[in-house]
Amino acid sequence: MTKLRLIYVLMLLAPLFAGAQTKQPLVNGEQWLDTAGNPLNAHGAGMLYHDGKYYLYGEYKKGKTILPEWATWECYRTDVTGVSCYSSPDLENWTFEGIVLPAVPDDPDHDLHPSKVLERPKVVYNTKTGKFVMWAHVESADYSKAAAGVAISDSPTGPFTYIGSFRPNDAMSRDQTVFVDDDGKAYQFASSENNQTLYINELTDDYLRPTGRFTRNFIGQSREAPAVFKKDGKYYMLSSGCTGWDPNQAELAVADSIMGEWKVLGNPCTGKDADKTFYAQSTYVQPVIGKKNCYIAMFDRWNKKDLENSRYVWLPISFDNGTITIPWRESWSPADL
Ligand code: DGJ
């Protein structure tokens, strides 16, 4: 075969290999691409493992970053476009499943209108109802709403139907996550009282509302970006301080009971830029299914003036010698865990 012919044949065969799952190390802070070659767009994300696949849900930040005219602080934002979903069998190759909760451009009063703010979506599966339930932080355009929005779907890849928003237990709810315990009970963790105090709100059996049982934690300590995991019967919460889009020092806390009391352990990050959480902010901790003692701490490296171009930092948590640390790594591969 001539050289030219060989090139032609290779070009014809290329699409066959394009969808193949390859080992793609995660290079922290670099642009990550999905399986179609587009930038991964899932910020303030959460993850769900369901029926052999991981699902990643995040803020789909598209377009220009703006600072509203009235802004007295750095409340940079992009228009709300919705919540994206990606799926992966291996935590490395991510396939875009679409915008599973889209913005609602034709109703200026809707929580999901582009002029509003939609952050930190988290999806959990309810084994009793068979529904996938999404909780997210929703804000009015002037950032005074401080509420939780809830949506529901029959499938992990949506579409999600928006149910509405409220302040859980009549308290403000901004940065948030949802954690499902081994007994199937779910809890929403939310920065409340003007981000001063972190509320843990127990949820009803269908995961759609708070039961009314809640605790106030880290009172006056301004914790944001909560990410919760459980290991060997203890609960852990990774969180950030409260400095807008700018990085600060992370903190790990532990509790024997999920509603508290929580005890602060300190900064788990180690290595280069550990005092600034590697210039990133926590969003979720995902256990690696089937691998003992394997958890991935997920962070956002915000680019506040160009939020669509924010990057990701994912790091395996180390449990060496009974001490929990999150050591910096430039790059790593989930396949090597
Ligand atoms: C910090 C929060 O963690 C982010 O989700 C975002 O709300 C920014 N503040 C806005 O300044």
Boltz pocket constraint, residues with backbone or C-beta under 6 A from the ligand:
constraints:
  - pocket:
      binder: B
      contacts: [[A, 44], [A, 74], [A, 75], [A, 76], [A, 119], [A, 120], [A, 175], [A, 224], [A, 225], [A, 243], [A, 244], [A, 245], [A, 281]]
      max_distance: 6.0
